[in-house]
Amino acid sequence: MEYFPPALEALTEQFARLPGVGKKSAQRLSFFVLGLPDEEARAFAEAIVTAKRTISLCPVCQSFTEGEGLCPICQSSKRDESTVCVVADPKDVAALERSREYNGRYHVLHGVISPMNHVGPDDLHIKELVERVSAGGVHEVIMATNPTTEGEATAIYLSRLLKPFGVRVTRLAYGVPVGGQLEFADDATLTRALEGRREM
């Protein structure tokens, strides 16, 4: 038995397709949207349609850009072209940019190698990375995939692919987080923390 009109049910179903949004949250979002003034609801819908229509992948780094041109990072002459940071998703670019510590370029894979999910090297933007490195000018490639089994496997696979080009391949250091306590850290985290130690 349906309690609400089909249009509202359809809207709820669409919200429920978003990652991390369950049925109840989707229903709350639907009610919120219905409560918006017509002008705001139209602006919300138009923002989605416009983003889908105008946003594409940067031809160099594969991150998001508007239209067919380069993304703002690849356009910037202030960025270090000799360093490329490899990430799994565009949202990882945003996370690294928030730190304001990195001034190089990026390469977005749009996923990681995951045989369990039927994702292989050919499903990712690996070929474009190899072409960038083989063209010259890149001295260091930083592997910044997540420290998961799939992220590690992807980083190892890429490092083996890129080593013949004579570039320095590095991995982001990770270990005990700021504010964390050693007694609660697992063995793998402590091992990585010790391996990634540096002089003070």
C-alpha positions in Angstrom: 0.0 0.0 0.0 1.4 3.4 -1.1 1.0 6.2 1.4 2.1 9.0 -1.0 1.6 10.0 -4.6 3.7 8.1 -7.2 5.7 11.2 -8.0 6.8 11.5 -4.4 7.6 7.8 -4.2 9.7 8.2 -7.4 11.6 11.1 -5.9 12.3 9.2 -2.8 13.6 6.2 -4.8 16.0 8.5 -6.7 17.3 10.0 -3.5 17.7 6.5 -2.1 20.1 5.7 -4.9 22.6 8.2 -3.6 25.5 6.7 -1.6 25.0 6.6 2.1 21.3 7.6 1.8 18.8 5.1 3.3 15.1 4.9 2.8 14.3 7.2 5.7 16.9 9.8 4.8 15.6 9.7 1.2 12.1 10.4 2.4 13.3 13.3 4.5 15.1 14.8 1.5 12.0 14.4 -0.6 9.9 16.2 1.9 12.5 18.9 2.2 12.6 19.4 -1.6 8.7 19.6 -1.7 8.9 22.2 1.0 11.2 24.5 -1.1 9.7 27.5 -2.8 9.2 26.8 -6.6 12.2 29.0 -7.5 14.6 27.2 -5.2 13.4 23.8 -6.3 13.9 24.8 -10.0 17.4 26.1 -9.2 18.2 22.8 -7.4 17.0 20.7 -10.4 18.8 23.0 -12.9 22.1 22.7 -11.0 22.0 18.9 -11.4 21.1 19.1 -15.1 23.7 21.8 -15.8 26.4 19.9 -13.9 25.6 16.7 -15.9 25.6 18.6 -19.2 28.7 20.8 -18.7 31.2 18.8 -16.5 33.6 16.4 -18.2 37.0 14.9 -17.6 40.2 17.0 -17.9 42.1 15.6 -20.9 45.4 15.7 -18.9 44.6 14.6 -15.3 41.1 13.0 -15.7 39.7 15.2 -12.9 36.5 17.1 -13.4 36.5 20.2 -15.6 33.9 22.4 -17.3 33.6 21.9 -21.0 36.4 20.4 -23.1 39.3 22.5 -21.6 41.8 21.8 -18.9 40.8 21.8 -15.2 42.0 24.8 -13.1 44.9 22.9 -11.6 46.3 21.8 -15.0 45.8 25.3 -16.3 47.8 26.9 -13.5 51.3 27.9 -14.3 52.1 28.0 -10.5 51.8 24.2 -10.1 54.8 22.0 -10.3 54.5 19.9 -13.5 57.3 17.5 -12.5 55.3 16.0 -9.6 52.1 14.0 -10.2 49.9 12.7 -7.3 47.8 9.7 -8.3 44.5 9.5 -6.5 41.5 7.1 -6.9 38.7 9.7 -7.2 38.2 13.4 -7.8 37.0 13.8 -4.2 40.6 12.8 -3.1 41.9 15.9 -5.1 39.7 18.1 -3.0 40.9 16.4 0.3 44.6 17.0 -0.7 44.0 20.5 -1.8 42.4 21.3 1.6 45.8 20.6 3.2 47.5 23.4 1.2 50.7 21.4 1.4 50.9 20.0 -2.2 51.7 22.1 -5.2 52.1 19.6 -8.0 49.6 18.1 -10.5 47.2 15.2 -10.1 46.1 12.1 -12.0 42.7 10.6 -11.2 42.2 6.9 -11.8 38.4 6.9 -11.2 38.7 3.8 -9.0 41.1 1.1 -7.9 42.0 -2.4 -9.1 39.5 -4.7 -7.5 39.1 -8.2 -8.9 36.2 -8.9 -6.5 34.3 -6.1 -8.1 35.4 -7.0 -11.6 37.5 -3.8 -11.9 40.8 -4.4 -13.7 43.6 -2.0 -15.0 41.8 -1.5 -18.3 38.8 -0.1 -16.4 40.8 2.7 -14.9 42.6 5.8 -16.4 46.0 4.1 -16.2 46.9 4.3 -19.9 46.7 8.1 -19.7 49.0 8.2 -16.7 51.6 6.0 -18.5 51.4 8.3 -21.5 52.0 11.4 -19.3 55.0 9.9 -17.6 56.5 8.5 -20.8 56.3 11.9 -22.5 58.9 13.2 -20.0 59.0 16.1 -17.6 57.6 14.1 -14.7 60.3 13.3 -12.0 58.1 12.0 -9.2 54.8 10.2 -9.0 53.2 10.1 -5.6 50.8 7.1 -5.0 47.9 8.5 -2.8 45.4 5.7 -3.1 43.7 4.7 0.1 45.6 2.2 2.5 43.2 -0.6 1.7 44.0 -3.9 0.1 42.7 -2.6 -3.3 44.5 0.7 -2.9 47.8 -1.0 -2.0 47.5 -3.4 -5.0 46.8 -0.5 -7.3 49.8 1.5 -6.0 52.1 -1.6 -6.4 50.8 -2.3 -9.9 51.4 1.3 -11.0 54.8 1.6 -9.4 55.9 -1.5 -11.4 54.5 0.0 -14.6 56.2 3.4 -14.1 59.7 2.3 -12.8 61.1 1.6 -16.3 60.6 5.3 -17.1 63.2 6.3 -14.5 60.7 8.3 -12.3 60.8 8.4 -8.6 57.6 6.6 -7.3 56.7 7.3 -3.7 53.8 6.4 -1.4 52.0 8.7 1.0 53.1 7.9 4.6 50.4 6.9 6.9 50.2 5.5 10.4 48.9 6.7 13.8 46.5 9.7 13.2 46.9 13.0 15.0 45.1 12.7 18.3 45.2 8.9 18.1 46.5 6.6 20.9 49.1 3.9 20.3 47.2 1.3 22.5 44.3 1.4 20.1 46.3 1.2 16.8 46.3 -2.1 15.0 49.6 -3.9 14.0 49.5 -2.9 10.4 49.0 0.8 11.3 51.9 0.7 13.8 54.1 -1.0 11.2 53.4 1.7 8.6 53.9 4.4 11.2 57.4 3.0 12.0 58.3 2.6 8.3 57.2 6.1 7.6 59.1 7.8 10.5 61.3 10.8 9.7 63.9 12.9 11.4 62.7 15.8 13.6 
